[in-house]
Amino acid sequence: MSAFSDKNFDAHQYSSFRPTYPSELYEMLIRYHSKGNDGQLNTILDLGCGPGEASIPLLRQCTGKIVATDLSSTMIEVAKTNFQKALTELHLTNQPAVTVAVSPSEDVSSVLPEDGTVDLVVAAECVHWFQWDKWLTEMNRVLKEGGTLAYFAYCDPVFVGNSKMDEIYERFTCESGELVGPYWQQPGRSRLRHLCKELNDIVLADGRFTDVRVEYYEPLKNPSKKEKMVIERNYTMEAFMKYVDTWSASHRWNMAHNGKDENAAETFYKIVHQELGWTKQTEFPVSWKTMYVFARKL
């Protein structure tokens, strides 16, 4: 997680080249939420908000305020800009108030001191960093009775129809390898690669929550897309290299090498070019392994 807090981490590039969450996910979330707490969306808490991509799509639905937090002040500054831009473009008659602040997800008392005030918590691509026991206790504190806890994540792009590219990616990112793999922070990376199944099982067994819904999507193992979070995107090789640069492992690899060699993205491209003959203009589709969890506070 510390890589994203570095002052020289490019949060704008993260915002531009990371995958975005599909509208179908929000439709499923709103349907789920409407069955509890009278469907109110007066207060939304976005944890590990990054540049704001998880809660900005909820601006239209929110009737009161959105509180967005992240440990990275670098991300927070980009989130502030993105929220303001979105509010300006939406021209909402009744704009929700937006608070964006640095805060750990396990203790949000600095921004939400009162208990039982939050209708919906969203946490996107971040729960693998959390101290789970403390986090779930804090979520139980802030959520209203019947409020929704929603978290979701993606990991490991699948290069549709190109098993050789899948093999190159695995070699490049493998934790036991000699490229960027050893630079992933643990245990977060391992948790994410397993789609946070350990946490999901904990939530399923947690008596403070009910109606827990857990959905996994793995394009090669279970290609059915019904009720799944399907994230797909077409990239050029050049654009995918910019995505590679947003990985925390790439950032740490680049810092360790300090300009001695090509950066991580250029190294990845060099391997792909040598083994597949692809150029920076080569286009290809990508799909991600994903999971989401919706849970309702008792």
Buried (B, 14 or more C-beta within 10 A) or exposed (E): BEBBBBEEBBBBBBBEBBBEBBEEBBEBBBEBBEEBBEBBBBBBBBBBBBBBBBBBBBBEBBEBBBBBBBBBEBBBBBBBBBBEEBBEEEEEEEEBEBBBBBBBBBBBEEBBEEEEBBBBBBBBBBBBBBEBEEBBBBBBBBBBEBBBBBBBBBBBBBBBEBEEBBEBBEBBBBBEEEBBBBBBBEEBBEBBBBBBEEBBEEBEEBEBBEBBBBBBBBBEEEEEEEEBBBBBBEBBBBBBBBBBBBBBBBBBBBBEEEEEEEBBBEBBBEBBBEEBEBEEEBEBBBBBBBBBBBBBBE
